[in-house]
Amino acid sequence: MNSMICQCCGLPFSPKARGTNRDQSKSAEYCYDCFKDGEFRDHHMSIQDMEKKLLEMARHHDGLCLEEAEAAIRKLPDLKRWKMTHIL
């Protein structure tokens, strides 16, 4: 099964874990943890908040190790949500 990279959190996700657009179609860019009904679940989150969230997930989540969290953090500035090129 192919993995995609969430354009918000930087973590890989499977097609089954895709977020939803406003029309309830599946998003090809965002995972369900970050995107639901065409909106970011935490639309007030800053990139610094996302870094903290990823590190916290690595500390308390069996499925994410510290190295994976750090790799995702390095990707954040290049991801669609944080580049904000889609609103220009």
Contacts in CASP RR format, 6 or more apart in sequence:
PFRMAT RR
TARGET T0000
AUTHOR 0000-0000-0000
METHOD contacts of the structure
MODEL  1
MNSMICQCCGLPFSPKARGTNRDQSKSAEYCYDCFKDGEFRDHHMSIQDM
EKKLLEMARHHDGLCLEEAEAAIRKLPDLKRWKMTHIL
1 14 0 8 1.000
1 15 0 8 1.000
2 14 0 8 1.000
2 15 0 8 1.000
3 12 0 8 1.000
3 13 0 8 1.000
3 14 0 8 1.000
4 12 0 8 1.000
4 13 0 8 1.000
4 14 0 8 1.000
4 15 0 8 1.000
4 18 0 8 1.000
4 28 0 8 1.000
4 29 0 8 1.000
5 11 0 8 1.000
5 12 0 8 1.000
5 13 0 8 1.000
5 75 0 8 1.000
5 79 0 8 1.000
6 12 0 8 1.000
6 13 0 8 1.000
6 29 0 8 1.000
6 30 0 8 1.000
6 31 0 8 1.000
6 33 0 8 1.000
6 34 0 8 1.000
6 79 0 8 1.000
7 29 0 8 1.000
7 30 0 8 1.000
7 79 0 8 1.000
7 80 0 8 1.000
7 81 0 8 1.000
8 30 0 8 1.000
8 31 0 8 1.000
8 34 0 8 1.000
8 35 0 8 1.000
8 40 0 8 1.000
8 50 0 8 1.000
8 79 0 8 1.000
8 80 0 8 1.000
8 81 0 8 1.000
8 82 0 8 1.000
9 31 0 8 1.000
9 33 0 8 1.000
9 34 0 8 1.000
9 50 0 8 1.000
9 53 0 8 1.000
9 54 0 8 1.000
9 72 0 8 1.000
10 72 0 8 1.000
10 75 0 8 1.000
10 76 0 8 1.000
10 79 0 8 1.000
11 31 0 8 1.000
11 54 0 8 1.000
11 64 0 8 1.000
11 68 0 8 1.000
11 72 0 8 1.000
13 31 0 8 1.000
13 32 0 8 1.000
15 26 0 8 1.000
17 31 0 8 1.000
17 32 0 8 1.000
17 33 0 8 1.000
18 26 0 8 1.000
18 27 0 8 1.000
18 28 0 8 1.000
18 30 0 8 1.000
18 31 0 8 1.000
18 32 0 8 1.000
19 26 0 8 1.000
19 27 0 8 1.000
19 30 0 8 1.000
19 31 0 8 1.000
19 32 0 8 1.000
19 34 0 8 1.000
19 35 0 8 1.000
19 36 0 8 1.000
20 26 0 8 1.000
20 27 0 8 1.000
20 32 0 8 1.000
20 35 0 8 1.000
20 36 0 8 1.000
20 37 0 8 1.000
20 38 0 8 1.000
21 27 0 8 1.000
21 37 0 8 1.000
21 38 0 8 1.000
22 37 0 8 1.000
22 38 0 8 1.000
22 39 0 8 1.000
24 37 0 8 1.000
27 35 0 8 1.000
27 38 0 8 1.000
29 35 0 8 1.000
29 80 0 8 1.000
30 40 0 8 1.000
30 81 0 8 1.000
33 41 0 8 1.000
34 40 0 8 1.000
34 41 0 8 1.000
34 42 0 8 1.000
34 81 0 8 1.000
35 41 0 8 1.000
40 81 0 8 1.000
42 49 0 8 1.000
45 53 0 8 1.000
47 76 0 8 1.000
47 77 0 8 1.000
47 82 0 8 1.000
50 73 0 8 1.000
50 76 0 8 1.000
50 82 0 8 1.000
51 73 0 8 1.000
51 76 0 8 1.000
54 64 0 8 1.000
54 69 0 8 1.000
54 72 0 8 1.000
54 73 0 8 1.000
55 66 0 8 1.000
55 69 0 8 1.000
55 73 0 8 1.000
57 64 0 8 1.000
57 69 0 8 1.000
58 64 0 8 1.000
58 65 0 8 1.000
58 66 0 8 1.000
58 68 0 8 1.000
58 69 0 8 1.000
59 66 0 8 1.000
76 82 0 8 1.000
77 83 0 8 1.000
80 86 0 8 1.000
END
